[in-house]
Amino acid sequence: MNDKVRFDERRSEAWRAAIVEHARTSSASGRGGRRALIVALVVAAVAVSGGGVAFALSARLEQPAVVASTTPTPIERDTPNVTLTPAPTPSEDSTAIARQNAEQACRALASALDSNGNILSADAWLAALDSAGQSAAVAAKLSSSFAGLDTAVSTLSQTQLPGPSATDSEKNAYWDAYLPVATECSSLGVVLPTD
């Protein structure tokens, strides 16, 4: 990559010629011509330099006049009217969608286990657990009948995954957190190994 700035000589020459021509034709107009020349120079500088410096320098060129007001304008703020809407009753559609989310949570966990129920990898399990947590939370929001699955998955994700040198009590603690998830999933028709 070349870090040197390259200028297009033809473009620069064209801008110079346009500025000079403009200055010649509008020099008779006095102060307005001078302002037009300054504006043209600023525009040329913006085009050539990429805009940064020339724009900053031109910020003070034309400042609008400030009109003083004798009375301050009051600030009107709307105060929102809070109306509580009753929670919609669960329909068959929301219950079906909740069940699909609950099943998806269980399938996510099953995908991270081999046929013997062993975790494929810690990363795969944690990703599946995160996905299952999101799906179970949506299911519980849509239908309270899936709150048990949501709670079980949440408890499992908060339980420390035992490593290769884990003690029996650490493994048992994880098993105790896993078993309710497997039970909830089996009621949905998704079997998580418990042997």
N, C-alpha and C positions, 0 to 999 in steps of 0.2 A: 504494500500500500504506500502511495506517495503522499507525504504530509505537506509538500510544498504547495502554496497557493498559486494557481495559474489564472492569468487574466486573459480574456479574449480581447485582443487589441482592436479588432474591428468594432466590437460592441462599445468599448471605451471611447474610441474615436468618434463613433456615431453619436454618443451621448455628448461629448465635448462640442461637436459641431451643432447639435440641436440646442445646447445651452447658449452657445455664442450667438447663434442665429436669433434665438428668442430674446437675448439681451439687446441685440441691435434693433430689432423691430419694436421692442417695447420700452426703449430707453426714454422716449419722448413722454411717456405717461407719468414720469416722476416717481413718487413714493410707491404707487401701486406696482410699477415696473420692478422696483427694487425688491418688493415683497415677492413678486412672481419669480424673480431671479433666485431669491433665497429658497423658495419652495422648489424650484427646478433643481437647484444644487443639492438640496436635501434628498429629493427623489433620485437623482443620479447617484448620490452617495449610498442610498439604500440599495439600489440595484447593483452597484459594484461591490459593496462590502458585505452583502448578505443581510443587512438591515440592523444589526445590533447597535453599533455606535451611532450611526446617523439617526436612527429613531430616537435614541436617548437624547441626542443634541437637539432634535427638532421639537421635543416636548414643550419647550418654553416659547416656541415660535408664535403660535396663535393661542392665546388664552382667552376664553370667553369672559365677558364682563360680568361681575357679580352684582346682582340686583338685590338691594337690601329690602327686606320686608318689614313693615311697621308692626304687624301682629304675627306672632308665631302660629304656624299651622298645627292644630292639635293632631296628635297621633291617635287614630281610631283603631282599637283592637277588638276583634270579635272574641267573645267568650263562648267557647263551645258548649253546647247543650248536650249533656251526657244522658243518653237514654239507654237503659239496659234492655237488650233484646233477649228473649228467652232462648235457651240452647235448643237447637233443633233436635227433634227426636230421631234416633238412629233409624235409618231406612234400611231396606234390604240391600240397597246398593252400597251404603257405607259399611255395613256389616260384611258384605262380600269382599270389599276392598280391604277391610281390616284383616280378614282371614288370609287374603293373598299376601299382605305384608307380613303377617305372622309366619306363614309358610315360607316366605322368602328368607326370613330371619333364620329359620331352622335349616333351610337348604344351604345358606351361606356357611353355617357352622359345619354341616355335613361335608361340604366341599373341601374343608381343610383337614379332614380326617381320612386315614387310609381304611381299608376294609376291616382291619382289626381294631379300629377305634383309636389308633395312635395319631398324634398330631403330626402332620407332614413337615412343618417347620414353624418355628416360633413366629416368624414374620407373617406367614400365611394365616396362622391361627389368630394373631392379633388383628389382622386386616378383616378376617371373617367375623371376628367378635365385634369390631367396630361397625361393620355393615349390618350385622344382626341387631346390634343395639339401636341403630337408626330405624330399621324396619319394625322392630318390636315397639319402639316408642310411637311410631305412626299408627300401628295397629291398636295400641292401647288408647290413643287419642280418639280414634274413630269408634272404638267399641270397648267398653269397660271389661268385657269378657276376656280380653287379652292382656289385662293388667298383670296377671300372674306371670306370663311369659316376659313381659317388660321388666318386672321386678327381678325375675330369675336371671335374665341376661345382664341386667345392670349389676347385680351382685357378683356374677361370674367375672364381669370385666373389671370389677374393683378388687378382685382376689388376685394375689401375686401368682403368676405362672411359675410353677416350680421348674428349676433348672436341672441339669444332669446330676448335680451333687446335692439335690434337695433331700431333706430329712423325711422320714415317713409321716410325721405330723404335718409338714408342708404339703406333701402329696395328698394326704387325707383331707386337708382343708380345701384344696382345690377340687377334689372329688366331691366333697359335700356341697360345693357351690355349683358343680357341673350337673349333678344328678337331677335337681329340680328343672333345669333347662331341658335335659333329655326327656323327662317325664312330660313336660308341657309340649315338646315337639312331637312326642309319640302320640299324644291325643289329637294332633293335627295330621297324623299320617306320615310324618317324616321321622324316620327312625335314626336316632343317634345311639351308637353302641354304648352299652352299660356293663359289658362283661369285663 
